[in-house]
């Protein structure tokens, strides 16, 4: 086994589920079921499980104080590939724990392997998701999943090279492109987009150029889900607004994956980007490009008043400076 651990794993890993921890379970139910229109599969005092396709669980919301995404589950296509990844972790002496039983059942898998990833985000690996025979009851017509997975996550980091290396070294991620976005106060934000399969990116890593600041409290800045139609996008946008959820960025389009999307602030404070019509990468002719702006059009903040922006920038700056005081976790 060990002699082939460096065979290419590109295309064999996909984002499979996310675990959210929050004390605001009632708001999360309103947001995910009535706002984004997901299927609520199970609901208790401490746990909610949501579906968007045949998988038994795609989003797990657990009662707890983090107000953050705690874990991303990655589905691996077969045991052989999973063993290669585990061997790579072992080669780097990283601590990986195997979980079965109730924790696995809640995630809709028989077992999973867990380690602490960049910025302390849980990384869980599994083969074979459990499926449900129950018909979906959703306000959206469908979500795009399949072999490219359920969406992507974006994180801010003060160690962007290490985060990028983590996904490249263990999952054979490829660089899709980069965006360089000028921010308030002359700060430049560099964002690298990494793909694990044909989805343009499964992970995006944002970092301030020069002095590394991380103004984001949560491990994940946003998580993306992709809907099946433009009606789904516009109807979800309207429903979220009608329910009173604030848009971090209204509908717009990114220059690299060409996805139309909006960013809504979740009850826990991080954002969910709901998107439609992102391109799939053709490996035969793809060359990584650099783009000078994050959006071709739109993505305007809902609160665009000068006072709001000044306050936001001041708040972000103060949290950014505070972030210099404590080191960011990196497993490698
Ligand atoms: Fe995104």
Boltz pocket constraint, residues with backbone or C-beta under 6 A from the ligand:
constraints:
  - pocket:
      binder: B
      contacts: [[A, 152], [A, 154], [A, 204], [A, 222], [A, 224], [A, 273]]
      max_distance: 6.0
